Amino acid sequence: MMCLGVELVESQTRSMLESLRGCSSWQPTNHVLYHLANVMLCIGLMVPDSSYGALLLHGFMFLGYLLMSVWSWVILCAPDFFSWNFAFLLLNGVQTLSLMYSVRPVKFCDEIEAVYVALFLPLRVSRHLYKRLVCPEFCTIMTLHEGETYATQSVTRTDKLGLLISGTINKSEVIIHNQCVPSAHRTGPPIPATWSRGSMHAYSNRSLLHVIGEKQFIDSPEFESTTTGDAKFQVSIVAASMCRYLFWPRQHLEYLLIKEPHLASVMKTIIGRDVTNKLYALNEKVSNPEGRRLDIRLPGIPGCLRDRKCLKMTSPEVRINTIEASDENDLDKMSDADEYKSKDKFSSKTI
């Protein structure tokens, strides 16, 4: 019994030492499909992080697991190997297709493409984000013929935003008998065709504020000056020629800008620049009563002139008030002196 126990211990020790030494005999190398599959997986894991990095990663992993599935089914003949590799193949295939759909090139019609190139491409807005802005869910393309009104003064609410794609729109305010009349209801000669080319014409009892050209917002000042959209337009906006424009309802646009902060900052920049350009367009029409032009970029100059005129008007009144006040002071002084003299006389009599 002792001998059997010793032999058993020796055999266990021998097997343990053999296991520690490793494999005594190596299997031959696997098929080339196995090595090619691992190369594909290695390349996929080495793809740099970029806009197409995720697509390349899942694409190479799809190829790698495809080769693994073929190797395990045809060469190795192992169902468990094939099952796992085929499952990973399906997962990466679905992910690759979804990424290919998301990075597909976005194309627009010529009108929408021109607006994107002129306004949004310089600010590095992606085509996918711009597509959300001009999609039918938030935006509509409208048409105005010559003479039709986009907005009527004191009638149309400021609950929208328009961007002119093509054509020219006149923003005017017609004054008849000291009352503002919408351009759609005015009488007299029709709008000259030269207005559509950007020139200005002065007529009696009418006033043209400025011309809105292509790739400009139609009502950016009204959109920025109100928050609820319940206010009314203070001007009438009329099409001087056939116009095509993008139209956003205020509520839909504000909802989109809340969901897309980057697009909101871009829109604020573009609208602010458009408002500034419209103010500069009015600079040529600002003048003082003497006929001198004033620069609206220097608001202190008109203020100083107005204050100086007020001072000139009120200076005589100020002088009169100061004279009256000085007379009252003199009378008070004289009364005090008389009082003092009477006291002196009374004291001398008593003595």
C-alpha angles and dihedrals in degrees: 000000000000090000092051091051092050092049091050092052092048092051092050091048091049092051091048092052091049091051091050091051089056131226115355093197125031126214118238118265117279127251121289090250090066093053093044090051092053090049089056092050091049093051091049092053091050095055110122122241106264141126090285096031096102091048093052092045095055092039094057091042089052090054092045095052090044090058090044091054092050091048094048093046101041106026107023096031091207114145095197092053090047094048095054095043092047091051091053088046092057094046094052092043092057091046092050093051093049092050091048089053093049095050096043114129113269115221129190135192117267095264095050091042091054091053091048094050094046101044115010106033094063088056091051097245110166120238091240092056092045089050089060090052095053099034117123090250092070107013140046131193110228134186129218123190124213112292096015118126126238092190134004121216116257090358111066118070122229094238097121145053125220132195117197112229101178135356131035131278126198119217104203142162116208116207119199120169090347092304128113110238122190114251091237091064100042125117129218136061119348123260108283118245090233090071089069088061092058101259123132126231126191119216132176114269094007135085130197112209102190144314123255113217135195120300091021129118113252100210106015095135092053092045093051097042095058132049104187102042093230094112121097129237114264091203138043118241116206132182111242091191138001106307136192118198143169115245125202122182109226096237094049093047094048090049091053093047091052090055093044111046094177092053089047092057091047092050091049090053095049094044092047091052090048092052090050092052090051091052091051089050088059092050092088091059098051113097139147124245090268090061097252117139118241126206112234089206087072104054092171092071097063089041092053092048092050092047091047091052090050090051091052091050095049099039096089091051090050091051092050091049092050091049092050091049092050091050091052090050091051091051091050090051092049092050090051091051093050090050091052092049093050090052091052092051093050093050092050092052093051091052 
